[in-house]
C-alpha cells in the first residue's frame, strides 16, 4: 500500500544502518586481532550504501523519470580498507616477524567510535521519520472527528 | 509520465470510473472495494503476527521489522474502523430521516 511507502523507505535505512553498526562492532572487536585465516592481521571493513531506484536497477532509468521518490537504500557491498597495517616492535609476540615487528590491524579505535555514533544517530533519524509518517497517517484518520 | 501530486484522488482512482446507473450497483461496488481493503488489512495483521512469533522464538534478524509490521497493522486497522464508523454514520443518518 502506498500509504506505507514512507515507512518502507525508512525501514530500508534502518536495516542498512544496523548492518553498518554490526560491521563497526566487528571492527572494534577485532582491533587487536593479529591472525585471520589467510595469515594477515584483521583488515578494517567498511559498508558501501547504494540508493534503491524507483524504476529498476540501472541509474539511467531513474534519470529518465525522476518524478517519483526512490525506494530507500541498500548495502551494495562490504569492502576491506586497504590502508597498510600498523607495525609495532614486540619481539616476544608469537606473530612477530624475524625483525621483531608485529603487524596490527589498520583500525583506529577513535575513528570507529565516531562511526558508531554516526550510525546510531542515523538509525534514530530513520526511526523519527517512521514516527512522523505514522503520525501523519493518524492525523489523516482524525479528519472529521470531533474533539 | 508526468505525475500530478496536487490531484486529490491520485492513486485512489485505479481505473477510469464508469458511470454508475443505480444505487444497487454503487452499493455492490462499494462492498467489493471494502472487501478488498479488509483482506489487505487482514494480510497485514497476519504478517505482524508471524513476525511477532518469529521474534519471540528468536528467529528474527531485525527487531525494527517486527515493530514496523505491528505499526502498519495498527494503522490499517484504525483506517478500517474509521471507514466502518463513516458507513454506520451515513446509515444512521438515513434511518433518522422523516418521510
gemmi code that builds the backbone of each chain (N, CA, C; Angstrom):
import gemmi

chains = {
    "A": [
        ("UNK", (0.845, -1.197, 0.000), (0.000, 0.000, 0.000), (0.875, 1.241, 0.000)),
        ("UNK", (0.495, 2.208, -0.812), (1.339, 3.401, -0.903), (1.239, 4.247, 0.354)),
        ("UNK", (0.253, 3.919, 1.207), (0.127, 4.604, 2.488), (1.381, 4.368, 3.332)),
        ("UNK", (2.017, 3.219, 3.138), (3.156, 2.847, 3.959), (4.493, 3.024, 3.246)),
        ("UNK", (4.485, 3.741, 2.120), (5.716, 3.865, 1.342), (6.832, 4.517, 2.154)),
        ("UNK", (6.468, 5.623, 2.849), (7.477, 6.323, 3.656), (8.072, 5.415, 4.710)),
        ("UNK", (7.201, 4.581, 5.307), (7.676, 3.663, 6.343), (8.638, 2.644, 5.742)),
        ("UNK", (8.278, 2.139, 4.550), (9.157, 1.146, 3.918), (10.519, 1.736, 3.582)),
        ("UNK", (10.513, 2.987, 3.099), (11.779, 3.643, 2.764), (12.644, 3.776, 4.017)),
        ("UNK", (12.033, 4.249, 5.107), (12.806, 4.402, 6.341), (13.255, 3.052, 6.881)),
        ("UNK", (12.435, 2.021, 6.670), (12.818, 0.684, 7.147), (14.085, 0.207, 6.457)),
        ("UNK", (14.225, 0.530, 5.153), (15.459, 0.136, 4.461), (16.649, 0.851, 5.078)),
        ("UNK", (16.439, 2.124, 5.485), (17.510, 2.860, 6.165), (17.879, 2.212, 7.487)),
        ("UNK", (16.863, 1.750, 8.212), (17.125, 1.092, 9.498), (17.962, -0.162, 9.300)),
        ("UNK", (17.555, -0.976, 8.309), (18.279, -2.218, 8.063), (19.732, -1.931, 7.679)),
        ("UNK", (19.913, -0.920, 6.814), (21.266, -0.592, 6.362), (22.126, -0.093, 7.515)),
        ("UNK", (21.562, 0.786, 8.346), (22.348, 1.336, 9.452), (22.674, 0.265, 10.486)),
        ("UNK", (21.749, -0.685, 10.640), (22.017, -1.759, 11.590), (23.170, -2.630, 11.105)),
        ("UNK", (23.170, -2.891, 9.800), (24.283, -3.673, 9.246), (25.598, -2.921, 9.405)),
        ("UNK", (25.547, -1.589, 9.183), (26.757, -0.777, 9.343), (27.260, -0.863, 10.784)),
        ("UNK", (26.283, -0.819, 11.707), (26.635, -0.933, 13.126), (27.304, -2.277, 13.410)),
        ("UNK", (26.786, -3.361, 12.804), (27.390, -4.686, 13.002), (28.831, -4.697, 12.512)),
        ("UNK", (29.043, -4.076, 11.337), (30.392, -4.057, 10.766), (31.341, -3.277, 11.678)),
        ("UNK", (30.863, -2.136, 12.199), (31.700, -1.327, 13.101), (32.011, -2.117, 14.375)),
        ("UNK", (30.995, -2.806, 14.912), (31.222, -3.618, 16.114), (32.283, -4.672, 15.854)),
        ("UNK", (32.208, -5.284, 14.660), (33.197, -6.297, 14.301), (34.593, -5.693, 14.228)),
        ("UNK", (34.691, -4.470, 13.685), (35.983, -3.791, 13.628), (36.529, -3.547, 15.031)),
        ("UNK", (35.641, -3.078, 15.920), (36.098, -2.773, 17.285), (36.497, -4.059, 18.009)),
        ("UNK", (35.722, -5.126, 17.784), (36.040, -6.396, 18.447), (37.398, -6.921, 17.991)),
        ("UNK", (37.764, -6.622, 16.743), (38.998, -7.172, 16.192), (40.136, -6.166, 16.185)),
        ("UNK", (40.088, -5.184, 17.051), (41.086, -4.115, 16.996), (42.490, -4.626, 17.328)),
        ("UNK", (42.570, -5.761, 18.019), (43.892, -6.302, 18.351), (44.164, -7.646, 17.688)),
        ("UNK", (43.339, -8.021, 16.709), (43.471, -9.350, 16.116), (44.652, -9.390, 15.160)),
        ("UNK", (45.603, -10.234, 15.455), (46.790, -10.314, 14.590), (46.732, -11.504, 13.644)),
        ("UNK", (45.750, -12.373, 13.791), (45.684, -13.530, 12.889), (44.286, -13.651, 12.296)),
        ("UNK", (44.237, -13.940, 11.008), (42.989, -14.368, 10.383), (43.302, -15.638, 9.606)),
        ("UNK", (42.282, -16.151, 8.923), (42.500, -17.425, 8.233), (43.543, -17.323, 7.129)),
        ("UNK", (43.626, -16.155, 6.471), (44.609, -16.044, 5.385), (45.992, -15.613, 5.892)),
        ("UNK", (46.185, -15.549, 7.207), (47.515, -15.296, 7.738), (47.815, -13.847, 8.031)),
        ("UNK", (47.073, -12.930, 7.423), (47.281, -11.499, 7.678), (46.581, -11.093, 8.967)),
        ("UNK", (46.918, -9.926, 9.496), (46.080, -9.383, 10.579), (44.694, -9.015, 10.043)),
        ("UNK", (43.779, -8.700, 10.944), (42.422, -8.314, 10.544), (42.472, -6.987, 9.786)),
        ("UNK", (41.706, -6.937, 8.685), (41.594, -5.686, 7.943), (40.291, -5.009, 8.289)),
        ("UNK", (40.334, -3.679, 8.416), (39.125, -2.926, 8.708), (38.121, -3.088, 7.574)),
        ("UNK", (36.837, -3.295, 7.914), (35.786, -3.448, 6.898), (34.915, -2.193, 6.875)),
        ("UNK", (34.408, -1.889, 5.680), (33.510, -0.746, 5.532), (32.299, -1.174, 4.703)),
        ("UNK", (31.175, -0.474, 4.907), (29.993, -0.767, 4.093), (29.844, 0.310, 3.027)),
        ("UNK", (29.323, -0.100, 1.865), (29.028, 0.836, 0.783), (27.523, 0.871, 0.608)),
        ("UNK", (26.939, 2.045, 0.772), (25.492, 2.195, 0.611), (25.172, 2.590, -0.831)),
        ("UNK", (24.035, 2.097, -1.305), (23.585, 2.452, -2.653), (22.105, 2.794, -2.607)),
        ("UNK", (21.723, 3.809, -3.396), (20.311, 4.193, -3.444), (19.533, 3.143, -4.228)),
        ("UNK", (18.351, 2.793, -3.717), (17.480, 1.867, -4.445), (16.590, 2.693, -5.350)),
        ("UNK", (16.686, 2.447, -6.654), (15.927, 3.255, -7.605), (14.467, 2.824, -7.640)),
        ("UNK", (13.631, 3.810, -7.956), (12.200, 3.517, -8.029), (11.855, 2.699, -9.271)),
        ("UNK", (12.673, 2.800, -10.311), (12.279, 2.208, -11.598), (13.117, 1.021, -12.015)),
        ("UNK", (14.037, 0.591, -11.205), (14.837, -0.556, -11.601), (16.277, -0.391, -11.162)),
        ("UNK", (17.098, -1.293, -11.624), (18.477, -1.345, -11.155), (19.377, -0.290, -11.792)),
        ("UNK", (19.074, 0.069, -13.069), (20.025, 0.932, -13.775), (19.797, 2.398, -13.425)),
        ("UNK", (20.892, 3.161, -13.246), (20.732, 4.564, -12.851), (19.991, 5.399, -13.894)),
        ("UNK", (20.165, 5.093, -15.188), (19.534, 5.953, -16.196), (18.018, 5.869, -16.136)),
        ("UNK", (17.498, 4.720, -15.652), (16.039, 4.570, -15.605), (15.419, 5.611, -14.671)),
        ("UNK", (16.174, 5.962, -13.643), (15.670, 6.983, -12.733), (15.873, 8.384, -13.278)),
        ("UNK", (16.945, 8.560, -14.082), (17.198, 9.887, -14.644), (16.106, 10.241, -15.646)),
        ("UNK", (15.631, 9.203, -16.383), (14.596, 9.460, -17.374), (13.307, 9.897, -16.687)),
        ("UNK", (13.017, 9.268, -15.577), (11.737, 9.503, -14.909), (11.956, 9.851, -13.439)),
        ("UNK", (12.437, 11.084, -13.190), (12.828, 11.404, -11.809), (11.682, 11.865, -10.926)),
        ("UNK", (10.442, 11.722, -11.384), (9.343, 12.334, -10.650), (8.736, 11.444, -9.588)),
        ("UNK", (9.485, 10.461, -9.118), (8.965, 9.641, -8.040), (10.001, 9.543, -6.946)),
        ("UNK", (9.560, 9.405, -5.701), (10.565, 9.171, -4.663), (11.235, 7.822, -4.894)),
        ("UNK", (12.425, 7.650, -4.372), (13.129, 6.378, -4.558), (12.560, 5.303, -3.652)),
        ("UNK", (13.320, 4.240, -3.517), (12.855, 3.148, -2.663), (13.802, 2.924, -1.498)),
        ("UNK", (14.494, 3.986, -1.103), (15.360, 3.861, 0.060), (16.780, 3.475, -0.295)),
        ("UNK", (17.424, 2.770, 0.609), (18.847, 2.497, 0.485), (19.068, 1.000, 0.655)),
        ("UNK", (20.181, 0.530, 0.070), (20.572, -0.839, 0.380), (22.078, -0.905, 0.469)),
        ("UNK", (22.564, -1.911, 1.155), (24.013, -2.063, 1.270), (24.495, -2.776, 0.020)),
        ("UNK", (25.312, -2.077, -0.751), (25.813, -2.637, -2.004), (26.903, -3.655, -1.737)),
        ("UNK", (27.826, -3.329, -0.841), (28.940, -4.241, -0.592), (29.564, -3.946, 0.754)),
        ("UNK", (30.258, -4.936, 1.281), (31.128, -4.726, 2.440), (32.545, -4.924, 1.923)),
        ("UNK", (33.342, -3.860, 1.978), (34.690, -3.964, 1.403), (35.734, -3.797, 2.501)),
        ("UNK", (36.975, -4.169, 2.143), (38.065, -4.078, 3.116), (38.871, -2.815, 2.874)),
        ("UNK", (39.239, -2.181, 3.954), (40.088, -0.991, 3.900), (41.518, -1.444, 3.607)),
        ("UNK", (42.087, -0.954, 2.503), (43.401, -1.456, 2.093), (44.568, -0.591, 2.593)),
        ("UNK", (44.327, 0.302, 3.554), (45.459, 1.056, 4.110), (46.398, 0.077, 4.823)),
        ("UNK", (47.701, 0.420, 4.856), (48.668, -0.554, 5.393), (48.470, -0.820, 6.881)),
        ("UNK", (48.927, -2.000, 7.292), (48.842, -2.365, 8.714), (49.804, -1.526, 9.539)),
        ("UNK", (49.493, -1.422, 10.820), (50.414, -0.720, 11.725), (51.488, -1.701, 12.186)),
        ("UNK", (52.715, -1.223, 12.278), (53.815, -2.084, 12.740), (54.193, -1.687, 14.164)),
        ("UNK", (54.349, -2.701, 15.005), (54.761, -2.438, 16.384), (55.914, -3.362, 16.725)),
        ("UNK", (56.890, -2.800, 17.412), (58.038, -3.614, 17.802), (57.696, -4.375, 19.074)),
        ("UNK", (57.635, -5.695, 18.962), (57.231, -6.531, 20.098), (57.803, -7.926, 19.866)),
        ("UNK", (59.084, -8.086, 20.102), (59.770, -9.312, 19.673), (59.280, -10.583, 20.359)),
        ("UNK", (58.630, -10.457, 21.507), (58.188, -11.665, 22.204), (56.852, -12.192, 21.685)),
        ("UNK", (56.196, -11.413, 20.849), (54.874, -11.813, 20.347), (55.016, -12.986, 19.371)),
        ("UNK", (54.146, -13.990, 19.481), (54.280, -15.153, 18.566), (54.096, -14.790, 17.090)),
        ("UNK", (53.419, -13.687, 16.785), (53.216, -13.307, 15.389), (54.255, -12.306, 14.913)),
        ("UNK", (55.307, -12.072, 15.688), (56.333, -11.119, 15.261), (57.153, -11.697, 14.109)),
        ("UNK", (57.609, -10.799, 13.194), (58.432, -11.285, 12.081), (59.887, -11.408, 12.561)),
        ("UNK", (60.799, -11.718, 11.618), (62.181, -12.017, 12.008), (62.858, -10.802, 12.655)),
        ("UNK", (62.388, -9.570, 12.339), (62.986, -8.379, 12.957), (62.277, -7.949, 14.230)),
        ("UNK", (61.273, -8.725, 14.646), (60.609, -8.417, 15.907), (59.406, -7.509, 15.786)),
        ("UNK", (58.932, -7.238, 14.566), (57.770, -6.356, 14.391), (56.494, -7.167, 14.239)),
        ("UNK", (55.443, -6.709, 14.900), (54.122, -7.330, 14.792), (53.246, -6.430, 13.941)),
        ("UNK", (52.533, -7.044, 12.982), (51.584, -6.249, 12.182), (50.245, -6.206, 12.909)),
        ("UNK", (49.756, -5.021, 13.149), (48.479, -4.832, 13.850), (47.417, -4.398, 12.838)),
        ("UNK", (46.137, -4.631, 13.141), (45.069, -4.226, 12.198), (45.092, -2.723, 11.913)),
        ("UNK", (44.632, -2.359, 10.715), (44.623, -0.942, 10.315), (43.367, -0.241, 10.832)),
        ("UNK", (43.080, -0.444, 12.115), (41.858, 0.126, 12.710), (42.248, 1.206, 13.705)),
        ("UNK", (41.605, 2.355, 13.549), (41.759, 3.429, 14.530), (40.507, 3.416, 15.405)),
        ("UNK", (40.684, 3.110, 16.669), (39.521, 2.907, 17.555), (38.691, 4.183, 17.686)),
        ("UNK", (39.350, 5.341, 17.670), (38.615, 6.609, 17.784), (37.717, 6.801, 16.565)),
        ("UNK", (38.289, 6.496, 15.405), (37.529, 6.576, 14.164), (36.290, 5.663, 14.222)),
        ("UNK", (36.484, 4.463, 14.733), (35.359, 3.515, 14.813), (34.284, 4.024, 15.775)),
        ("UNK", (34.712, 4.607, 16.895), (33.734, 5.129, 17.852), (32.904, 6.243, 17.222)),
        ("UNK", (33.579, 7.128, 16.469), (32.855, 8.222, 15.809), (31.867, 7.648, 14.793)),
        ("UNK", (32.316, 6.633, 14.033), (31.417, 5.983, 13.070), (30.209, 5.375, 13.768)),
        ("UNK", (30.451, 4.802, 14.941), (29.356, 4.170, 15.660), (28.328, 5.208, 16.097)),
        ("UNK", (28.820, 6.358, 16.572), (27.893, 7.424, 16.962), (27.081, 7.864, 15.741)),
        ("UNK", (27.757, 8.016, 14.597), (27.048, 8.419, 13.373), (25.970, 7.407, 13.007)),
        ("UNK", (26.323, 6.118, 13.095), (25.361, 5.078, 12.729), (24.169, 5.102, 13.682)),
        ("UNK", (24.443, 5.286, 14.987), (23.343, 5.342, 15.961), (22.415, 6.503, 15.657)),
        ("UNK", (23.012, 7.671, 15.408), (22.187, 8.853, 15.133), (21.396, 8.673, 13.835)),
        ("UNK", (22.024, 8.059, 12.836), (21.318, 7.850, 11.563), (20.144, 6.904, 11.764)),
        ("UNK", (20.361, 5.869, 12.577), (19.268, 4.930, 12.882), (18.122, 5.682, 13.559)),
        ("UNK", (18.475, 6.518, 14.535), (17.451, 7.274, 15.249), (16.703, 8.223, 14.314)),
        ("UNK", (17.434, 8.806, 13.371), (16.781, 9.710, 12.418), (15.742, 8.960, 11.599)),
        ("UNK", (16.075, 7.724, 11.199), (15.116, 6.928, 10.438), (13.903, 6.557, 11.280)),
        ("UNK", (14.149, 6.266, 12.567), (13.018, 5.968, 13.459), (12.107, 7.193, 13.566)),
        ("UNK", (12.734, 8.384, 13.671), (11.933, 9.605, 13.724), (11.090, 9.761, 12.469)),
        ("UNK", (11.681, 9.438, 11.318), (10.931, 9.506, 10.051), (9.724, 8.580, 10.090)),
        ("UNK", (9.924, 7.358, 10.572), (8.821, 6.392, 10.638), (7.718, 6.927, 11.539)),
        ("UNK", (8.128, 7.483, 12.696), (7.117, 8.009, 13.613), (6.353, 9.168, 12.982)),
        ("UNK", (7.067, 10.009, 12.219), (6.362, 11.117, 11.551), (5.373, 10.587, 10.534)),
        ("UNK", (5.806, 9.579, 9.761), (4.906, 9.005, 8.752), (3.675, 8.420, 9.423)),
        ("UNK", (3.885, 7.746, 10.548), (2.780, 7.174, 11.310), (1.860, 8.286, 11.814)),
        ("UNK", (2.491, 9.363, 12.305), (1.692, 10.460, 12.864), (0.828, 11.133, 11.808)),
        ("UNK", (1.371, 11.297, 10.586), (0.529, 11.952, 9.580), (-0.614, 11.036, 9.164)),
        ("UNK", (-0.375, 9.706, 9.195), (-1.479, 8.786, 8.913), (-2.569, 8.919, 9.979)),
        ("UNK", (-2.156, 8.953, 11.251), (-3.167, 9.092, 12.317), (-3.867, 10.430, 12.220)),
        ("UNK", (-3.097, 11.473, 11.859), (-3.718, 12.793, 11.733), (-4.769, 12.775, 10.644)),
        ("UNK", (-4.463, 12.060, 9.546), (-5.432, 11.974, 8.454), (-6.689, 11.245, 8.902)),
        ("UNK", (-6.500, 10.221, 9.751), (-7.668, 9.475, 10.239), (-8.520, 10.314, 11.180)),
        ("UNK", (-7.941, 11.390, 11.711), (-8.700, 12.245, 12.622), (-9.514, 13.303, 11.899)),
        ("UNK", (-9.382, 13.340, 10.552), (-10.162, 14.323, 9.809), (-11.650, 14.066, 10.048)),
        ("UNK", (-12.334, 15.084, 10.441), (-13.774, 14.951, 10.606), (-14.220, 14.475, 11.964)),
        ("UNK", (-13.283, 14.078, 12.815), (-13.700, 13.642, 14.147), (-13.782, 14.855, 15.061)),
        ("UNK", (-14.750, 14.842, 15.925), (-14.946, 15.994, 16.807), (-14.088, 15.826, 18.057)),
        ("UNK", (-13.556, 16.908, 18.512), (-12.830, 16.922, 19.772), (-11.435, 16.466, 19.729)),
    ],
    "B": [
        ("UNK", (5.951, 9.863, -18.017), (4.652, 10.164, -17.439), (4.816, 11.256, -16.389)),
        ("UNK", (4.014, 12.285, -16.542), (4.069, 13.362, -15.554), (3.066, 13.062, -14.450)),
        ("UNK", (3.551, 13.061, -13.220), (2.647, 12.774, -12.109), (2.231, 14.074, -11.456)),
        ("UNK", (0.942, 14.258, -11.362), (0.425, 15.471, -10.766), (0.084, 15.186, -9.307)),
        ("UNK", (0.984, 15.563, -8.407), (0.764, 15.245, -6.995), (-0.346, 16.075, -6.374)),
        ("UNK", (-0.751, 17.150, -7.072), (-1.757, 18.011, -6.466), (-3.159, 17.465, -6.655)),
        ("UNK", (-3.306, 16.461, -7.548), (-4.637, 15.909, -7.731), (-5.055, 15.148, -6.480)),
        ("UNK", (-6.187, 15.499, -5.902), (-6.549, 14.904, -4.612), (-6.804, 13.410, -4.682)),
        ("UNK", (-7.209, 12.914, -5.816), (-7.568, 11.500, -5.877), (-6.494, 10.672, -6.545)),
        ("UNK", (-5.294, 11.245, -6.700), (-4.237, 10.482, -7.356), (-3.937, 9.222, -6.557)),
        ("UNK", (-3.959, 8.087, -7.226), (-3.657, 6.833, -6.550), (-4.886, 6.174, -5.959)),
        ("UNK", (-5.926, 6.920, -5.749), (-7.143, 6.326, -5.202), (-7.963, 5.720, -6.325)),
        ("UNK", (-8.057, 6.473, -7.417), (-8.852, 6.008, -8.549), (-7.982, 5.100, -9.404)),
        ("UNK", (-8.186, 3.793, -9.304), (-7.291, 2.880, -10.005), (-7.676, 2.723, -11.466)),
        ("UNK", (-8.939, 2.719, -11.767), (-9.363, 2.583, -13.157), (-10.379, 3.693, -13.471)),
        ("UNK", (-10.485, 4.048, -14.748), (-11.450, 5.089, -15.074), (-12.854, 4.670, -14.635)),
        ("UNK", (-13.510, 5.565, -13.948), (-14.811, 5.218, -13.402), (-15.872, 5.168, -14.483)),
        ("UNK", (-16.602, 4.094, -14.477), (-17.715, 4.041, -15.414), (-18.938, 4.645, -14.735)),
        ("UNK", (-19.762, 5.294, -15.506), (-20.922, 5.914, -14.886), (-21.835, 4.849, -14.279)),
        ("UNK", (-22.136, 5.002, -12.983), (-22.970, 4.004, -12.338), (-24.431, 4.446, -12.412)),
        ("UNK", (-25.258, 3.497, -12.774), (-26.624, 3.868, -13.087), (-27.515, 3.854, -11.859)),
        ("UNK", (-27.427, 2.782, -11.065), (-28.353, 2.750, -9.945), (-27.646, 2.539, -8.624)),
        ("UNK", (-28.404, 2.674, -7.574), (-27.840, 2.617, -6.222), (-27.300, 1.236, -5.903)),
        ("UNK", (-27.975, 0.219, -6.439), (-27.565, -1.151, -6.117), (-26.157, -1.417, -6.638)),
        ("UNK", (-25.933, -0.971, -7.876), (-24.607, -1.155, -8.469), (-23.545, -0.438, -7.643)),
        ("UNK", (-23.875, 0.780, -7.271), (-22.922, 1.554, -6.468), (-22.638, 0.861, -5.150)),
        ("UNK", (-23.673, 0.344, -4.538), (-23.532, -0.347, -3.263), (-22.639, -1.565, -3.419)),
        ("UNK", (-22.885, -2.339, -4.502), (-22.087, -3.538, -4.718), (-20.626, -3.182, -4.967)),
        ("UNK", (-20.405, -2.102, -5.709), (-19.036, -1.687, -5.971), (-18.340, -1.282, -4.675)),
        ("UNK", (-19.099, -0.567, -3.826), (-18.548, -0.167, -2.522), (-18.209, -1.387, -1.684)),
        ("UNK", (-19.124, -2.368, -1.684), (-18.898, -3.585, -0.892), (-17.656, -4.322, -1.372)),
        ("UNK", (-17.529, -4.408, -2.716), (-16.371, -5.101, -3.287), (-15.075, -4.451, -2.850)),
        ("UNK", (-15.048, -3.104, -2.937), (-13.833, -2.388, -2.546), (-13.545, -2.570, -1.064)),
        ("UNK", (-14.607, -2.564, -0.257), (-14.437, -2.747, 1.181), (-13.849, -4.124, 1.471)),
        ("UNK", (-14.372, -5.120, 0.737), (-13.889, -6.498, 0.913), (-12.390, -6.573, 0.626)),
        ("UNK", (-11.981, -5.965, -0.499), (-10.556, -5.975, -0.859), (-9.726, -5.315, 0.230)),
        ("UNK", (-10.206, -4.165, 0.699), (-9.453, -3.425, 1.716), (-9.318, -4.252, 2.987)),
        ("UNK", (-10.417, -4.918, 3.366), (-10.385, -5.700, 4.612), (-9.435, -6.877, 4.466)),
        ("UNK", (-9.436, -7.504, 3.279), (-8.484, -8.603, 3.046), (-7.059, -8.116, 3.211)),
        ("UNK", (-6.793, -6.909, 2.682), (-5.444, -6.358, 2.775), (-5.057, -6.108, 4.233)),
        ("UNK", (-6.009, -5.550, 4.990), (-5.762, -5.279, 6.411), (-5.489, -6.587, 7.145)),
        ("UNK", (-6.288, -7.609, 6.820), (-6.119, -8.919, 7.440), (-4.728, -9.472, 7.144)),
        ("UNK", (-4.295, -9.258, 5.899), (-2.969, -9.724, 5.476), (-1.877, -9.075, 6.330)),
        ("UNK", (-2.020, -7.746, 6.530), (-1.042, -7.018, 7.346), (-1.028, -7.551, 8.777)),
        ("UNK", (-2.221, -7.855, 9.291), (-2.314, -8.390, 10.640), (-1.629, -9.737, 10.757)),
        ("UNK", (-1.855, -10.592, 9.755), (-1.239, -11.924, 9.768), (0.277, -11.818, 9.707)),
        ("UNK", (0.747, -10.882, 8.854), (2.190, -10.691, 8.708), (2.798, -10.281, 10.047)),
        ("UNK", (2.110, -9.342, 10.710), (2.588, -8.872, 12.020), (2.623, -10.019, 13.026)),
        ("UNK", (1.559, -10.834, 13.009), (1.503, -11.993, 13.915), (2.678, -12.919, 13.706)),
        ("UNK", (2.941, -13.208, 12.438), (4.020, -14.147, 12.102), (5.367, -13.604, 12.578)),
        ("UNK", (5.588, -12.299, 12.313), (6.867, -11.692, 12.698), (7.028, -11.665, 14.219)),
        ("UNK", (5.912, -11.390, 14.916), (5.980, -11.377, 16.384), (6.360, -12.753, 16.902)),
        ("UNK", (5.727, -13.775, 16.314), (6.035, -15.145, 16.714), (7.510, -15.458, 16.463)),
        ("UNK", (8.004, -15.061, 15.289), (9.412, -15.275, 14.955), (10.314, -14.579, 15.963)),
        ("UNK", (9.916, -13.354, 16.352), (10.742, -12.582, 17.294), (10.811, -13.284, 18.638)),
        ("UNK", (9.658, -13.787, 19.088), (9.624, -14.476, 20.381), (10.485, -15.726, 20.337)),
        ("UNK", (10.479, -16.403, 19.190), (11.265, -17.636, 19.054), (12.727, -17.352, 18.708)),
        ("UNK", (13.068, -16.067, 18.602), (14.464, -15.710, 18.329), (14.903, -15.973, 16.904)),
        ("UNK", (13.970, -15.925, 15.973), (14.327, -16.227, 14.586), (14.353, -14.993, 13.717)),
        ("UNK", (14.360, -13.807, 14.314), (14.221, -12.594, 13.521), (15.547, -11.831, 13.510)),
        ("UNK", (15.881, -11.280, 12.334), (17.153, -10.560, 12.189), (17.028, -9.128, 12.688)),
        ("UNK", (15.972, -8.462, 12.227), (15.826, -7.047, 12.532), (14.608, -6.824, 13.399)),
        ("UNK", (14.868, -6.331, 14.597), (13.772, -6.064, 15.524), (12.820, -5.014, 14.956)),
        ("UNK", (13.385, -4.042, 14.211), (12.521, -2.966, 13.726), (11.479, -3.479, 12.730)),
        ("UNK", (11.795, -4.587, 12.018), (10.803, -5.144, 11.090), (9.541, -5.570, 11.836)),
        ("UNK", (9.728, -6.150, 13.019), (8.586, -6.596, 13.821), (7.737, -5.396, 14.237)),
        ("UNK", (8.434, -4.381, 14.759), (7.710, -3.200, 15.228), (6.990, -2.513, 14.075)),
        ("UNK", (7.648, -2.435, 12.922), (7.045, -1.748, 11.776), (5.817, -2.508, 11.296)),
        ("UNK", (5.922, -3.844, 11.258), (4.767, -4.642, 10.830), (3.597, -4.419, 11.778)),
        ("UNK", (3.890, -4.382, 13.093), (2.822, -4.154, 14.068), (2.196, -2.777, 13.862)),
        ("UNK", (3.054, -1.791, 13.612), (2.574, -0.425, 13.432), (1.697, -0.309, 12.182)),
        ("UNK", (2.138, -0.997, 11.112), (1.345, -0.995, 9.867), (-0.017, -1.617, 10.108)),
        ("UNK", (-0.019, -2.764, 10.798), (-1.287, -3.452, 11.065), (-2.208, -2.555, 11.882)),
        ("UNK", (-1.616, -1.852, 12.846), (-2.411, -0.976, 13.709), (-3.034, 0.160, 12.894)),
        ("UNK", (-2.213, 0.811, 12.066), (-2.713, 1.918, 11.248), (-3.823, 1.440, 10.322)),
        ("UNK", (-3.610, 0.269, 9.678), (-4.608, -0.250, 8.745), (-5.902, -0.573, 9.476)),
        ("UNK", (-5.764, -1.118, 10.695), (-6.948, -1.450, 11.495), (-7.717, -0.171, 11.832)),
        ("UNK", (-6.980, 0.874, 12.263), (-7.639, 2.145, 12.588), (-8.383, 2.697, 11.383)),
        ("UNK", (-7.736, 2.554, 10.202), (-8.386, 3.037, 8.978), (-9.684, 2.287, 8.730)),
        ("UNK", (-9.644, 0.949, 8.910), (-10.849, 0.138, 8.712), (-11.959, 0.584, 9.658)),
        ("UNK", (-11.576, 0.772, 10.931), (-12.579, 1.187, 11.928), (-13.181, 2.529, 11.531)),
        ("UNK", (-12.322, 3.430, 11.061), (-12.799, 4.761, 10.680), (-13.777, 4.665, 9.510)),
        ("UNK", (-13.457, 3.817, 8.535), (-14.358, 3.639, 7.378), (-15.686, 3.044, 7.840)),
        ("UNK", (-15.608, 2.047, 8.736), (-16.823, 1.437, 9.272), (-17.681, 2.483, 9.979)),
        ("UNK", (-17.025, 3.331, 10.806), (-17.769, 4.367, 11.522), (-18.463, 5.303, 10.550)),
        ("UNK", (-17.744, 5.659, 9.473), (-18.329, 6.572, 8.492), (-19.557, 5.936, 7.843)),
        ("UNK", (-19.435, 4.652, 7.466), (-20.549, 3.972, 6.812), (-21.740, 3.884, 7.755)),
        ("UNK", (-21.457, 3.527, 9.023), (-22.537, 3.428, 10.015), (-23.207, 4.770, 10.219)),
        ("UNK", (-22.374, 5.818, 10.257), (-22.894, 7.161, 10.457), (-23.882, 7.518, 9.338)),
        ("UNK", (-23.474, 7.210, 8.109), (-24.332, 7.504, 6.966), (-25.644, 6.732, 7.066)),
        ("UNK", (-25.506, 5.437, 7.463), (-26.701, 4.597, 7.596), (-27.661, 5.173, 8.637)),
        ("UNK", (-27.097, 5.570, 9.793), (-27.941, 6.114, 10.863), (-28.621, 7.398, 10.420)),
        ("UNK", (-27.843, 8.200, 9.664), (-28.380, 9.472, 9.168), (-29.614, 9.214, 8.304)),
        ("UNK", (-29.508, 8.166, 7.479), (-30.633, 7.844, 6.597), (-31.812, 7.337, 7.424)),
        ("UNK", (-31.524, 6.492, 8.445), (-32.590, 5.943, 9.259), (-33.329, 7.027, 10.042)),
        ("UNK", (-32.644, 8.127, 10.325), (-33.270, 9.194, 11.095), (-34.198, 10.060, 10.243)),
        ("UNK", (-34.164, 9.823, 8.931), (-34.956, 10.674, 8.039), (-36.448, 10.480, 8.273)),
        ("UNK", (-37.187, 11.571, 8.229), (-38.636, 11.503, 8.372), (-39.288, 11.627, 6.995)),
        ("UNK", (-40.158, 10.670, 6.719), (-40.830, 10.750, 5.415), (-42.187, 11.430, 5.563)),
    ],
}
model = gemmi.Model(1)
for chain_id, residues in chains.items():
    chain = gemmi.Chain(chain_id)
    for i, (resn, *xyz) in enumerate(residues, 1):
        res = gemmi.Residue()
        res.name, res.seqid = resn, gemmi.SeqId(i, " ")
        for name, pos in zip(("N", "CA", "C"), xyz):
            atom = gemmi.Atom()
            atom.name, atom.element = name, gemmi.Element(name[0])
            atom.pos, atom.b_iso = gemmi.Position(*pos), 0.0
            res.add_atom(atom)
        chain.add_residue(res)
    model.add_chain(chain)
structure = gemmi.Structure()
structure.add_model(model)
structure.setup_entities()
